[in-house]
């Protein structure tokens, strides 16, 4: 009898300490179920298993006590939950935002053509790079510009997707950005007219500079679903045309799909590690070259402050394996990997699931990659890229002409 009383007492004590069993999912409202769905995704996938030193179960418990009267209230609760992670790359994407992101990576886009990030020090929206040929590119928006206002509305406190939503709109409509630029005493006001943006990510041509070496020039502007096939096609055509050396231009390439970066590295490398990924358990995975390089000719890669994410994976792989010389300016420094997760109402979550390291185990997040040859770039317009007016391009041509870059090992 005493033993039975003891166990009943112990059970009651445990219930008082840890709480009564959770209600079954069927007892949750539709809004609570959506919130719980988002919480579970982050709980199992987020790269930091301390969740920014939070009790993640307690975060859920507190949120579920709040009345979620409608979908907007649920979205607000999910956004507030994610804000506690202090990770601007982990975020809620409402249905229209989620669709726009999926369309972007598929190779189609409408808008002003800006890739943006959140400056963690100032809380301001920072330009990673304008998309080549976009309204932002034509209006002279620069990498590292800080967007402080959108149509007169301060960006302080705006999420990346809120800022993107304010910059989207019908083709032909305009939006005015107020930007702070290093070296400018006063903020600049830049008016952009929204347009359809062609996302063919590759421009390639055979050039014959003054030194007479047939040179394959490939400019890659982003890593979308078309990128690998387009680069492979360009390489094959340039090889047939007799290219003896290459310049791969990754300047102002803000990244995109991780897998595209890996596959494009394989076009240039026979063997070697391309990138390491490190998950929340500290377990390291790797992606390797597969022995199918399309060329072993000497290669120079152009990089600058707008070279980010998947571009840095590609640049780091080619540099650490000795396959290419990097020339230009230090890269942006985004070393985190996000995955997209569907939510049941058509919205989605972008969640940081891992960080990456270069083949030499360099963690470049917030640090960037330093090129082998540092060459600053004078302000030039788009028509001057890859011409004699382009100092970085000309420096790459000189390196290749002087035999300072060796071919890859066949």
C-alpha positions in Angstrom: 0.0 0.0 0.0 2.8 2.4 0.9 4.6 1.6 -2.3 1.5 2.4 -4.4 0.9 5.7 -2.6 4.6 6.6 -3.2 4.3 6.0 -7.0 1.1 7.9 -7.3 2.7 10.7 -5.4 5.7 10.7 -7.6 3.6 10.8 -10.7 1.6 13.7 -9.4 4.9 15.5 -8.5 6.3 15.0 -12.0 3.1 16.3 -13.6 3.3 19.4 -11.4 6.9 20.0 -12.4 6.7 19.3 -16.1 3.0 20.0 -16.9 0.1 17.9 -17.9 0.4 15.9 -21.1 0.0 18.1 -24.2 -3.4 18.1 -25.9 -3.6 16.0 -29.0 -3.2 17.7 -32.3 -6.9 17.4 -33.0 -7.5 19.7 -30.0 -5.4 22.5 -31.5 -7.0 25.2 -33.5 -6.0 25.6 -37.2 -3.9 28.6 -36.3 -2.2 26.8 -33.5 -1.5 23.8 -35.8 0.2 26.1 -38.3 2.4 27.7 -35.6 3.3 24.3 -34.2 4.2 23.2 -37.7 6.7 26.0 -38.0 8.1 25.4 -34.5 8.7 21.7 -35.3 10.6 22.5 -38.5 13.0 24.8 -36.7 13.2 22.4 -33.8 14.5 19.6 -36.0 16.4 21.5 -38.7 18.0 24.7 -37.3 21.8 24.7 -37.3 22.2 25.9 -33.7 20.7 23.3 -31.3 20.9 25.9 -28.4 18.5 28.1 -30.5 20.5 31.2 -29.6 20.6 30.0 -26.0 16.9 29.8 -25.6 14.7 27.1 -24.2 12.9 26.3 -27.4 10.2 24.3 -25.7 9.4 27.2 -23.5 9.2 29.5 -26.5 6.5 27.2 -27.9 4.7 27.0 -24.6 4.5 30.8 -24.2 3.4 31.4 -27.8 0.7 28.7 -27.6 -0.9 30.5 -24.6 -1.5 33.6 -26.8 -4.8 33.7 -28.7 -4.2 33.3 -32.4 -7.4 34.8 -33.8 -6.5 34.8 -37.5 -3.7 34.1 -40.0 -2.1 37.5 -39.6 -1.8 36.9 -35.8 -0.2 33.5 -36.5 2.3 34.9 -38.9 3.2 37.6 -36.3 3.7 34.9 -33.7 5.9 32.8 -36.0 7.9 35.9 -37.0 8.4 36.8 -33.3 9.5 33.3 -32.6 12.1 33.3 -35.4 13.4 36.7 -34.3 14.6 35.2 -31.1 17.1 33.2 -33.1 18.9 36.5 -34.1 19.4 35.1 -37.6 18.1 37.2 -40.5 18.4 34.3 -42.9 15.9 32.2 -41.0 12.5 33.7 -41.7 8.9 33.2 -42.6 7.9 33.6 -46.2 4.2 34.4 -46.7 2.6 32.7 -49.6 3.3 35.5 -52.1 6.8 35.9 -50.8 7.4 32.2 -51.0 6.2 32.0 -54.5 8.4 34.9 -55.6 11.5 33.3 -54.1 10.7 30.0 -55.9 10.2 31.9 -59.2 13.5 33.8 -58.7 15.6 30.6 -58.4 13.7 29.1 -61.4 15.1 31.8 -63.7 12.3 34.4 -64.0 11.9 37.7 -62.1 10.0 40.9 -62.1 11.0 43.9 -60.0 14.0 46.2 -59.5 16.6 43.4 -59.4 18.3 43.7 -56.0 19.8 41.0 -53.8 19.7 42.2 -50.2 20.9 41.2 -46.8 20.5 42.5 -43.3 23.4 44.4 -41.8 23.5 42.9 -38.3 25.4 45.8 -36.8 23.1 48.6 -37.9 19.8 46.7 -38.6 19.8 48.3 -42.1 19.1 46.6 -45.4 22.3 46.1 -47.3 22.7 45.5 -51.0 24.6 42.4 -51.8 24.5 43.0 -55.5 22.2 44.3 -58.3 21.3 41.8 -60.9 23.0 42.5 -64.2 20.8 44.4 -66.6 18.2 45.1 -64.0 16.7 48.6 -63.1 18.9 48.7 -60.0 22.0 47.9 -62.1 21.2 50.6 -64.6 20.5 53.2 -62.0 23.9 52.7 -60.4 23.0 50.9 -57.1 26.3 49.5 -55.7 27.1 46.4 -53.6 27.3 47.4 -49.9 24.9 50.3 -50.3 22.7 50.6 -47.2 19.0 51.1 -48.1 17.7 53.4 -45.3 14.3 54.3 -46.8 11.9 52.8 -49.4 9.5 55.4 -50.7 10.2 57.5 -47.6 9.6 54.6 -45.2 12.5 53.8 -42.9 13.9 50.2 -43.3 14.8 50.0 -39.6 12.9 47.1 -38.2 11.8 45.8 -41.6 12.6 42.1 -42.4 14.3 41.2 -45.7 11.0 40.0 -47.1 9.1 43.1 -45.9 11.7 45.3 -47.7 11.5 43.1 -50.8 7.7 43.4 -50.8 7.9 47.2 -50.7 10.3 47.1 -53.7 8.1 44.8 -55.8 5.2 46.1 -57.9 3.7 46.3 -61.4 6.0 46.7 -64.4 6.4 50.3 -65.2 5.7 51.6 -61.6 8.5 53.3 -59.7 10.0 53.1 -56.3 12.5 55.5 -54.7 15.3 54.2 -52.5 17.3 56.3 -50.1 20.8 54.8 -49.7 23.8 55.5 -47.7 27.1 54.9 -49.6 30.6 54.7 -48.2 32.4 57.9 -49.3 29.2 59.9 -49.7 28.5 62.6 -47.1 24.7 62.7 -47.8 22.2 59.9 -48.5 21.4 59.4 -52.1 17.9 59.1 -53.6 17.6 56.7 -56.4 14.4 56.2 -58.4 13.9 52.8 -60.0 11.3 51.8 -62.6 10.2 48.2 -62.1 10.6 45.9 -65.1 10.8 42.3 -66.2 14.3 41.0 -65.5 15.9 38.4 -67.8 17.8 35.9 -65.7 20.0 34.2 -68.2 22.8 33.9 -65.8 25.7 33.4 -68.3 27.4 35.7 -70.8 30.3 34.1 -72.7 32.5 35.0 -75.6 35.8 34.2 -77.1 38.2 37.2 -76.9 41.6 37.8 -78.4 43.4 40.5 -76.4 46.5 42.2 -77.5 48.7 39.3 -76.4 47.0 37.1 -79.0 46.0 34.3 -76.6 42.4 33.0 -77.4 40.6 33.8 -74.2 37.3 32.4 -73.0 35.5 35.0 -70.9 32.5 33.7 -68.9 30.4 36.0 -66.7 28.1 34.2 -64.3 25.6 36.5 -62.6 23.7 34.1 -60.3 23.2 30.4 -59.5 19.7 29.7 -60.6 18.2 26.5 -62.0 19.7 27.3 -65.5 23.2 28.1 -64.4 25.0 24.7 -64.6 23.7 23.9 -68.0 24.4 27.4 -69.4 28.0 27.3 -68.1 28.6 23.8 -69.4 27.2 24.9 -72.8 29.5 28.0 -72.8 32.5 26.0 -71.9 31.9 23.4 -74.6 31.5 26.1 -77.2 34.6 28.0 -76.2 36.7 24.8 -76.2 35.5 24.2 -79.8 36.4 27.7 -80.7 40.0 27.2 -79.4 40.1 29.0 -76.1 43.5 28.4 -74.3 42.7 30.2 -71.0 39.7 31.4 -69.1 38.4 34.2 -67.0 35.4 33.4 -64.9 33.7 36.6 -63.7 31.8 36.2 -60.4 31.7 39.9 -59.5 28.4 41.0 -58.1 27.1 37.4 -58.2 25.1 37.1 -54.9 24.7 33.3 -55.1 21.6 31.3 -55.3 21.3 27.5 -55.3 24.0 25.6 -53.4 23.8 22.6 -55.8 24.4 24.8 -58.8 27.6 26.1 -57.2 28.8 22.5 -56.5 28.0 21.3 -60.1 29.7 24.3 -61.7 32.8 23.6 -59.6 32.8 20.1 -61.0 32.9 21.5 -64.6 36.4 22.9 -63.8 37.8 20.2 -61.4 38.7 16.5 -61.9 39.3 15.7 -58.2 39.2 17.4 -54.9 36.8 18.5 -52.2 34.4 21.4 -53.3 32.9 22.3 -50.0 32.4 21.0 -46.5 29.0 21.4 -44.7 28.7 21.3 -40.9 25.4 20.6 -39.3 24.0 21.2 -35.8 25.7 18.1 -34.4 29.1 19.2 -35.8 29.0 16.4 -38.3 30.9 17.3 -41.4 29.7 16.3 -44.9 31.5 17.0 -48.1 30.9 17.3 -51.8 33.6 16.1 -54.2 34.6 16.6 -57.8 33.7 13.6 -59.9 36.4 13.6 -62.6 34.4 15.2 -65.3 36.1 18.6 -65.8 35.4 20.1 -69.2 38.7 21.9 -69.4 42.1 22.0 -67.7 43.1 25.4 -69.2 44.5 28.1 -66.9 41.8 30.0 -65.1 41.5 33.3 -63.3 38.3 34.1 -61.2 37.2 37.7 -60.7 35.6 38.5 -57.3 34.5 41.6 -55.4 32.4 42.7 -52.4 29.2 41.5 -54.2 30.5 37.9 -54.6 28.5 36.0 -52.1 27.1 32.6 -50.9 27.3 30.0 -53.7 29.7 32.2 -55.5 32.0 32.0 -52.5 31.6 28.2 -52.4 32.8 28.1 -56.1 35.6 30.6 -55.6 36.8 28.9 -52.4 36.8 25.5 -54.1 38.8 26.7 -57.1 41.3 28.6 -54.9 41.9 25.9 -52.2 42.4 23.2 -54.8 44.9 25.4 -56.7 42.6 25.2 -59.8 42.4 29.0 -60.2 43.9 32.3 -59.2 41.4 34.6 -57.5 41.7 38.3 -58.4 39.9 41.4 -57.3 38.5 42.4 -53.9 37.5 40.5 -50.7 34.2 38.7 -51.1 30.9 39.4 -49.1 31.2 36.7 -46.5 28.0 34.6 -46.3 28.9 31.1 -45.1 25.4 29.8 -44.0 23.2 27.4 -45.9 19.4 27.7 -45.9 16.8 25.1 -46.8 13.2 25.9 -47.8 10.3 24.1 -46.0 6.7 24.2 -47.1 4.0 25.1 -44.6 0.5 23.7 -45.1 -1.1 27.0 -46.0 1.2 27.8 -48.9 3.7 29.8 -46.9 7.2 28.6 -46.2 10.2 28.8 -43.9 13.8 29.6 -44.9 15.9 27.9 -42.2 19.6 28.0 -41.7 20.4 24.3 -41.5 24.2 24.3 -41.8 27.3 26.3 -42.3 29.9 25.7 -45.0 33.7 25.6 -45.0 36.1 25.8 -47.9 38.2 22.7 -48.8 40.9 24.0 -46.4 38.3 24.3 -43.7 38.0 28.1 -43.8 34.8 29.4 -42.2 34.3 32.6 -44.3 31.0 33.8 -42.7 31.3 37.5 -42.1 34.9 37.3 -43.1 34.8 36.7 -46.9 37.5 35.2 -49.1 40.7 37.2 -49.8 41.8 37.0 -53.4 45.3 35.8 -54.3 45.8 39.1 -56.2 44.1 42.2 -54.7 43.1 44.7 -57.4 40.6 47.5 -56.7 38.1 48.4 -59.3 37.5 52.0 -60.6 33.8 52.9 -61.1 32.9 51.7 -64.6 29.6 51.3 -66.4 28.2 48.0 -67.6 29.4 48.5 -71.1 33.0 48.8 -69.9 33.0 45.4 -68.1 35.6 43.1 -69.6 37.2 45.8 -71.6 40.5 47.8 -71.2 38.7 50.2 -68.9 38.1 47.3 -66.5 41.2 47.2 -64.3 40.5 43.8 -62.7 39.7 42.2 -66.1 42.9 43.7 -67.6 45.0 42.4 -64.6 43.6 38.9 -65.2 44.5 39.1 -68.9 48.0 40.1 -68.0 48.4 37.2 -65.6 47.3 34.7 -68.2 49.5 36.3 -70.9 52.6 36.1 -68.7 52.1 32.5 -67.9 51.5 33.3 -64.2 48.5 30.9 -64.0 49.2 27.2 -64.6 46.8 24.8 -66.1 44.8 22.4 -64.1 46.1 18.8 -63.7 44.4 16.6 -66.3 
